[in-house]
Amino acid sequence: MWLLIFQRILFDAFVDIFYFPLWWYTGGVLHASKWCFGFFMEGNQTLAPGLWFKNLLVPMYGQYDWQGRIISFIMRFVQFCFRSLALLFWLLVCLFLFTIWLLLPVVVVAGFIMLLLK
């Protein structure tokens, strides 16, 4: 009985070792890309540069005189620029995390091989 259990565990471990790279670069990449896209969309929802751009010409606090419109335009334009840059940085972080996901198994295997060759 114990021999059958041990054989089954050994067989599952052997299959999992060879199935892991296939899963990592198919289903795992799909899962990681969905996560990164969701992470980027959370950043877009938090920073909302499109909302600031949409309201660029709307005066703040209902001040429709020309001074209020100028101050409102400048303030919203600056906010739009900084929030767009922050969203670009957020996108770069998402791409960096996705790249790490892709390269992690390669780096681990290369490190293991280097360790064995020493």
MDTraj code that builds the backbone (N, CA, C; nanometers):
import mdtraj as md
import numpy as np

residues = "MET TRP LEU LEU ILE PHE GLN ARG ILE LEU PHE ASP ALA PHE VAL ASP ILE PHE TYR PHE PRO LEU TRP TRP TYR THR GLY GLY VAL LEU HIS ALA SER LYS TRP CYS PHE GLY PHE PHE MET GLU GLY ASN GLN THR LEU ALA PRO GLY LEU TRP PHE LYS ASN LEU LEU VAL PRO MET TYR GLY GLN TYR ASP TRP GLN GLY ARG ILE ILE SER PHE ILE MET ARG PHE VAL GLN PHE CYS PHE ARG SER LEU ALA LEU LEU PHE TRP LEU LEU VAL CYS LEU PHE LEU PHE THR ILE TRP LEU LEU LEU PRO VAL VAL VAL VAL ALA GLY PHE ILE MET LEU LEU LEU LYS".split()
xyz = np.array([
    [0.0824, -0.1195, 0.0000],
    [0.0000, 0.0000, 0.0000],
    [0.0866, 0.1255, 0.0000],
    [0.1857, 0.1278, 0.0907],
    [0.2728, 0.2450, 0.0984],
    [0.3531, 0.2616, -0.0296],
    [0.3874, 0.1517, -0.0919],
    [0.4638, 0.1592, -0.2159],
    [0.3800, 0.2231, -0.3268],
    [0.2523, 0.1901, -0.3320],
    [0.1646, 0.2511, -0.4331],
    [0.1483, 0.4015, -0.4099],
    [0.1341, 0.4403, -0.2854],
    [0.1224, 0.5825, -0.2531],
    [0.2505, 0.6553, -0.2895],
    [0.3629, 0.5952, -0.2544],
    [0.4930, 0.6565, -0.2863],
    [0.5117, 0.6680, -0.4375],
    [0.4732, 0.5633, -0.5127],
    [0.4841, 0.5692, -0.6584],
    [0.3952, 0.6784, -0.7160],
    [0.2755, 0.6904, -0.6641],
    [0.1827, 0.7931, -0.7131],
    [0.2367, 0.9340, -0.6853],
    [0.2886, 0.9552, -0.5643],
    [0.3459, 1.0850, -0.5298],
    [0.4666, 1.1155, -0.6173],
    [0.5527, 1.0178, -0.6384],
    [0.6706, 1.0358, -0.7227],
    [0.6307, 1.0653, -0.8669],
    [0.5306, 0.9927, -0.9169],
    [0.4827, 1.0161, -1.0541],
    [0.4236, 1.1560, -1.0681],
    [0.3418, 1.1992, -0.9723],
    [0.2825, 1.3333, -0.9766],
    [0.3898, 1.4413, -0.9705],
    [0.4902, 1.4208, -0.8865],
    [0.5995, 1.5187, -0.8776],
    [0.6747, 1.5263, -1.0092],
    [0.7000, 1.4108, -1.0716],
    [0.7712, 1.4073, -1.1992],
    [0.6909, 1.4767, -1.3088],
    [0.5613, 1.4498, -1.3141],
    [0.4743, 1.5136, -1.4147],
    [0.4659, 1.6637, -1.3902],
    [0.4534, 1.7041, -1.2640],
    [0.4439, 1.8470, -1.2326],
    [0.5705, 1.9227, -1.2708],
    [0.6851, 1.8602, -1.2562],
    [0.8105, 1.9263, -1.2926],
    [0.8142, 1.9558, -1.4420],
    [0.7675, 1.8631, -1.5221],
    [0.7703, 1.8844, -1.6665],
    [0.6497, 1.9632, -1.7172],
    [0.5396, 1.9629, -1.6438],
    [0.4216, 2.0400, -1.6841],
    [0.4327, 2.1866, -1.6430],
    [0.5132, 2.2147, -1.5416],
    [0.5239, 2.3507, -1.4892],
    [0.5624, 2.4536, -1.5955],
    [0.6682, 2.4326, -1.6762],
    [0.7001, 2.5355, -1.7776],
    [0.5882, 2.5554, -1.8792],
    [0.5195, 2.4478, -1.9149],
    [0.4077, 2.4604, -2.0089],
    [0.2972, 2.5458, -1.9487],
    [0.2635, 2.5214, -1.8217],
    [0.1599, 2.6013, -1.7576],
    [0.2062, 2.7458, -1.7405],
    [0.3330, 2.7643, -1.7000],
    [0.3840, 2.8987, -1.6707],
    [0.3741, 2.9885, -1.7929],
    [0.4044, 2.9348, -1.9106],
    [0.4049, 3.0162, -2.0319],
    [0.2760, 3.0071, -2.1128],
    [0.1728, 2.9426, -2.0617],
    [0.0418, 2.9439, -2.1288],
    [-0.0632, 3.0015, -2.0348],
    [-0.1149, 2.9196, -1.9461],
    [-0.2186, 2.9648, -1.8526],
    [-0.1678, 3.0667, -1.7535],
    [-0.0427, 3.0506, -1.7117],
    [0.0161, 3.1451, -1.6168],
    [0.0346, 3.2828, -1.6774],
    [0.0778, 3.2873, -1.8031],
    [0.0940, 3.4170, -1.8708],
    [-0.0412, 3.4849, -1.8872],
    [-0.1423, 3.4076, -1.9194],
    [-0.2765, 3.4645, -1.9323],
    [-0.3229, 3.5216, -1.7986],
    [-0.3026, 3.4474, -1.6921],
    [-0.3397, 3.4948, -1.5584],
    [-0.2601, 3.6199, -1.5206],
    [-0.1301, 3.6193, -1.5467],
    [-0.0458, 3.7353, -1.5130],
    [-0.0841, 3.8575, -1.5965],
    [-0.1164, 3.8374, -1.7228],
    [-0.1541, 3.9518, -1.8068],
    [-0.2883, 4.0101, -1.7620],
    [-0.3822, 3.9241, -1.7228],
    [-0.5093, 3.9753, -1.6703],
    [-0.4861, 4.0537, -1.5413],
    [-0.3985, 4.0032, -1.4556],
    [-0.3690, 4.0732, -1.3306],
    [-0.3034, 4.2080, -1.3584],
    [-0.2064, 4.2099, -1.4498],
    [-0.1386, 4.3363, -1.4823],
    [-0.2350, 4.4364, -1.5451],
    [-0.3244, 4.3897, -1.6312],
    [-0.4223, 4.4792, -1.6910],
    [-0.5161, 4.5351, -1.5847],
    [-0.5595, 4.4494, -1.4930],
    [-0.6453, 4.4961, -1.3837],
    [-0.5726, 4.5950, -1.2938],
    [-0.4449, 4.5698, -1.2686],
    [-0.3636, 4.6600, -1.1875],
    [-0.3501, 4.7960, -1.2562],
    [-0.3304, 4.7951, -1.3884],
    [-0.3216, 4.9200, -1.4639],
    [-0.4557, 4.9936, -1.4626],
    [-0.5647, 4.9206, -1.4774],
    [-0.6961, 4.9854, -1.4768],
    [-0.7297, 5.0443, -1.3397],
    [-0.6829, 4.9812, -1.2312],
    [-0.6998, 5.0398, -1.0987],
    [-0.6245, 5.1719, -1.0883],
    [-0.5038, 5.1745, -1.1444],
    [-0.4272, 5.2991, -1.1455],
    [-0.4954, 5.4054, -1.2280],
    [-0.5525, 5.3663, -1.3415],
    [-0.6238, 5.4619, -1.4252],
    [-0.7468, 5.5151, -1.3532],
    [-0.8151, 5.4285, -1.2807],
    [-0.9331, 5.4725, -1.2066],
    [-0.8933, 5.5636, -1.0904],
    [-0.7814, 5.5346, -1.0273],
    [-0.7361, 5.6162, -0.9153],
    [-0.6874, 5.7529, -0.9613],
    [-0.6061, 5.7548, -1.0650],
    [-0.5471, 5.8813, -1.1114],
    [-0.6417, 5.9604, -1.2017],
    [-0.7179, 5.8924, -1.2840],
    [-0.8212, 5.9491, -1.3717],
    [-0.7760, 6.0709, -1.4515],
    [-0.6704, 6.0587, -1.5342],
    [-0.6315, 6.1746, -1.6147],
    [-0.7358, 6.2105, -1.7207],
    [-0.8116, 6.1126, -1.7679],
    [-0.9163, 6.1405, -1.8666],
    [-1.0264, 6.2291, -1.8111],
    [-1.0584, 6.2096, -1.6845],
    [-1.1597, 6.2930, -1.6204],
    [-1.1112, 6.4370, -1.6083],
    [-0.9845, 6.4537, -1.5736],
    [-0.9290, 6.5894, -1.5646],
    [-0.9250, 6.6557, -1.7021],
    [-0.8952, 6.5773, -1.8058],
    [-0.8917, 6.6344, -1.9406],
    [-1.0324, 6.6697, -1.9873],
    [-1.1295, 6.5871, -1.9531],
    [-1.2677, 6.6128, -1.9941],
    [-1.3202, 6.7427, -1.9337],
    [-1.2785, 6.7736, -1.8114],
    [-1.3255, 6.8939, -1.7426],
    [-1.2254, 7.0087, -1.7508],
    [-1.1373, 7.0039, -1.8491],
    [-1.0312, 7.1035, -1.8604],
    [-1.0858, 7.2459, -1.8747],
    [-1.1913, 7.2639, -1.9492],
    [-1.2441, 7.3979, -1.9738],
    [-1.3631, 7.4347, -1.8849],
    [-1.3960, 7.3489, -1.7904],
    [-1.5059, 7.3774, -1.6983],
    [-1.4491, 7.4569, -1.5809],
    [-1.5072, 7.5727, -1.5503],
    [-1.4533, 7.6531, -1.4404],
    [-1.4775, 7.5872, -1.3042],
    [-1.3803, 7.6030, -1.2167],
    [-1.3921, 7.5447, -1.0824],
    [-1.4779, 7.6338, -0.9940],
    [-1.5508, 7.5719, -0.9042],
    [-1.6307, 7.6395, -0.8025],
    [-1.7337, 7.7346, -0.8626],
    [-1.7706, 7.7110, -0.9893],
    [-1.8746, 7.7904, -1.0516],
    [-1.8353, 7.9354, -1.0785],
    [-1.7057, 7.9635, -1.0842],
    [-1.6617, 8.1009, -1.1130],
    [-1.6436, 8.1145, -1.2636],
    [-1.7390, 8.1808, -1.3254],
    [-1.7408, 8.1909, -1.4707],
    [-1.6747, 8.3187, -1.5213],
    [-1.6111, 8.3962, -1.4356],
    [-1.5399, 8.5134, -1.4851],
    [-1.4075, 8.4673, -1.5474],
    [-1.3402, 8.5564, -1.6175],
    [-1.2220, 8.5162, -1.6921],
    [-1.1058, 8.4771, -1.6008],
    [-1.0940, 8.5356, -1.4814],
    [-0.9873, 8.4977, -1.3902],
    [-1.0083, 8.3545, -1.3383],
    [-1.1320, 8.3251, -1.3048],
    [-1.1635, 8.1896, -1.2575],
    [-1.1403, 8.0851, -1.3657],
    [-1.1737, 8.1197, -1.4895],
    [-1.1518, 8.0261, -1.6004],
    [-1.0032, 8.0034, -1.6251],
    [-0.9217, 8.1104, -1.6172],
    [-0.7773, 8.0951, -1.6397],
    [-0.7143, 8.0109, -1.5296],
    [-0.7465, 8.0414, -1.4050],
    [-0.6913, 7.9646, -1.2932],
    [-0.7372, 7.8189, -1.3010],
    [-0.8624, 7.7970, -1.3352],
    [-0.9160, 7.6616, -1.3474],
    [-0.8447, 7.5853, -1.4586],
    [-0.8247, 7.6493, -1.5730],
    [-0.7579, 7.5839, -1.6849],
    [-0.6149, 7.5458, -1.6477],
    [-0.5412, 7.6394, -1.5883],
    [-0.4014, 7.6124, -1.5520],
    [-0.3942, 7.5003, -1.4479],
    [-0.4792, 7.5085, -1.3484],
    [-0.4781, 7.4081, -1.2420],
    [-0.5097, 7.2694, -1.2970],
    [-0.6118, 7.2596, -1.3780],
    [-0.6500, 7.1291, -1.4334],
    [-0.5487, 7.0786, -1.5349],
    [-0.4873, 7.1696, -1.6099],
    [-0.3852, 7.1271, -1.7054],
    [-0.2637, 7.0697, -1.6329],
    [-0.2211, 7.1340, -1.5255],
    [-0.1087, 7.0840, -1.4467],
    [-0.1450, 6.9487, -1.3858],
    [-0.2654, 6.9367, -1.3295],
    [-0.3099, 6.8094, -1.2734],
    [-0.3126, 6.7000, -1.3807],
    [-0.3633, 6.7339, -1.4990],
    [-0.3681, 6.6370, -1.6086],
    [-0.2281, 6.5909, -1.6462],
    [-0.1335, 6.6828, -1.6562],
    [0.0037, 6.6468, -1.6941],
    [0.0681, 6.5560, -1.5899],
    [0.0592, 6.5918, -1.4627],
    [0.1215, 6.5111, -1.3589],
    [0.0529, 6.3748, -1.3428],
    [-0.0769, 6.3729, -1.3554],
    [-0.1476, 6.2451, -1.3437],
    [-0.1197, 6.1554, -1.4640],
    [-0.1021, 6.2140, -1.5805],
    [-0.0656, 6.1341, -1.6981],
    [0.0740, 6.0754, -1.6819],
    [0.1663, 6.1542, -1.6297],
    [0.3013, 6.1029, -1.6042],
    [0.2987, 5.9925, -1.4979],
    [0.2179, 6.0101, -1.3952],
    [0.2057, 5.9072, -1.2924],
    [0.1460, 5.7795, -1.3501],
    [0.0493, 5.7937, -1.4405],
    [-0.0105, 5.6764, -1.5030],
    [0.0896, 5.6080, -1.5962],
    [0.1730, 5.6851, -1.6632],
    [0.2790, 5.6270, -1.7455],
    [0.3768, 5.5478, -1.6591],
    [0.4132, 5.6027, -1.5442],
    [0.4992, 5.5307, -1.4499],
    [0.4305, 5.4029, -1.4023],
    [0.3004, 5.4113, -1.3752],
    [0.2229, 5.2951, -1.3326],
    [0.2255, 5.1870, -1.4414],
    [0.2132, 5.2295, -1.5678],
    [0.2193, 5.1358, -1.6793],
    [0.3565, 5.0696, -1.6867],
    [0.4625, 5.1463, -1.6662],
    [0.5968, 5.0894, -1.6684],
    [0.6162, 4.9886, -1.5552],
    [0.5586, 5.0154, -1.4392],
    [0.5655, 4.9198, -1.3278],
    [0.4914, 4.7916, -1.3657],
    [0.3752, 4.8047, -1.4279],
    [0.2991, 4.6866, -1.4708],
    [0.3785, 4.6043, -1.5718],
    [0.4395, 4.6699, -1.6681],
    [0.5200, 4.5990, -1.7679],
    [0.6433, 4.5348, -1.7052],
    [0.7027, 4.6017, -1.6076],
    [0.8180, 4.5463, -1.5372],
    [0.7783, 4.4197, -1.4606],
    [0.6660, 4.4242, -1.3914],
    [0.6193, 4.3062, -1.3179],
    [0.5865, 4.1908, -1.4123],
    [0.5279, 4.2214, -1.5268],
    [0.4970, 4.1169, -1.6245],
    [0.6254, 4.0570, -1.6817],
    [0.7253, 4.1402, -1.7055],
    [0.8542, 4.0913, -1.7556],
    [0.9216, 4.0020, -1.6519],
    [0.9129, 4.0397, -1.5262],
    [0.9679, 3.9552, -1.4204],
    [0.8981, 3.8197, -1.4207],
    [0.7664, 3.8206, -1.4394],
    [0.6912, 3.6956, -1.4452],
    [0.7446, 3.6063, -1.5577],
    [0.7722, 3.6662, -1.6727],
    [0.8194, 3.5873, -1.7863],
    [0.9611, 3.5347, -1.7654],
    [1.0468, 3.6140, -1.7040],
    [1.1876, 3.5778, -1.6922],
    [1.2224, 3.4987, -1.5672],
    [1.1356, 3.4940, -1.4702],
    [1.1677, 3.4299, -1.3434],
    [1.2090, 3.2825, -1.3574],
    [1.1366, 3.1983, -1.4293],
    [1.1813, 3.0589, -1.4410],
    [1.3156, 3.0456, -1.5129],
    [1.3389, 3.1286, -1.6132],
    [1.4649, 3.1238, -1.6866],
    [1.5807, 3.1604, -1.5944],
    [1.5630, 3.2627, -1.5134],
    [1.6676, 3.3062, -1.4211],
    [1.6930, 3.1996, -1.3141],
    [1.5881, 3.1382, -1.2645],
    [1.6038, 3.0340, -1.1620],
    [1.6778, 2.9136, -1.2189],
    [1.6413, 2.8701, -1.3384],
    [1.7080, 2.7552, -1.4017],
    [1.8526, 2.7904, -1.4327],
    [1.8772, 2.9097, -1.4838],
    [2.0157, 2.9510, -1.5132],
    [2.0984, 2.9586, -1.3858],
    [2.0422, 3.0094, -1.2786],
    [2.1127, 3.0137, -1.1503],
    [2.1412, 2.8756, -1.0966],
    [2.0451, 2.7843, -1.1130],
    [2.0653, 2.6465, -1.0689],
    [2.1759, 2.5794, -1.1496],
    [2.1771, 2.6024, -1.2798],
    [2.2817, 2.5446, -1.3662],
    [2.4176, 2.6014, -1.3299],
    [2.4245, 2.7317, -1.3064],
    [2.5518, 2.7948, -1.2660],
    [2.6010, 2.7376, -1.1342],
    [2.5080, 2.7124, -1.0438],
    [2.5434, 2.6556, -0.9147],
    [2.5987, 2.5135, -0.9312],
    [2.5388, 2.4377, -1.0213],
    [2.5860, 2.3010, -1.0445],
    [2.7209, 2.2975, -1.1145],
    [2.7487, 2.3966, -1.1990],
    [2.8744, 2.3974, -1.2732],
    [2.9933, 2.4443, -1.1895],
    [2.9710, 2.5061, -1.0779],
    [3.0813, 2.5540, -0.9940],
    [3.1471, 2.4436, -0.9194],
])
top = md.Topology()
chain = top.add_chain()
for i, resn in enumerate(residues, 1):
    res = top.add_residue(resn, chain, resSeq=i)
    for name in ("N", "CA", "C"):
        top.add_atom(name, md.element.get_by_symbol(name[0]), res)
traj = md.Trajectory(xyz[None], top)
